[in-house]
Amino acid sequence: MNIYEMVKQLKGLQQGFEEVKETLRSRKEVIERDGVLIVFNGLGEILDIDLKDESLKEDWGRLKTSLMDLINEAQSRAKDIAKEELSRKFGGILGGLGFGV
């Protein structure tokens, strides 16, 4: 296989990864437990948090946005850590090809 064919295959893989990423981003899932409902996508991003238990709703309006932001920031930091470890392990080869975590 020549270098042109390898680059072509890598570009196809990269496009495939991006398509899967978009599919995961658009997929919505719901978990409900103990009166708390969380809506998230296939990438693990929190899209909404709601309380079904009226007794939990007292301060909910104030806390909801902060809680969602903190969860999403934690997930973003975890992804950054994973990218860093992959880069350390593979010398940046995967990231350089656009196959980020």
Secondary structure, DSSP 4 states (H G I P E B T S, - for coil): --HHHHHHHHHHHHHHHHHHHHHHHH-EEEEEETTEEEEEETT--EEEEEE-SGGG-TTHHHHHHHHHHHHHHHHHHHHHHHHHHHHHHHTTHHHHTT---
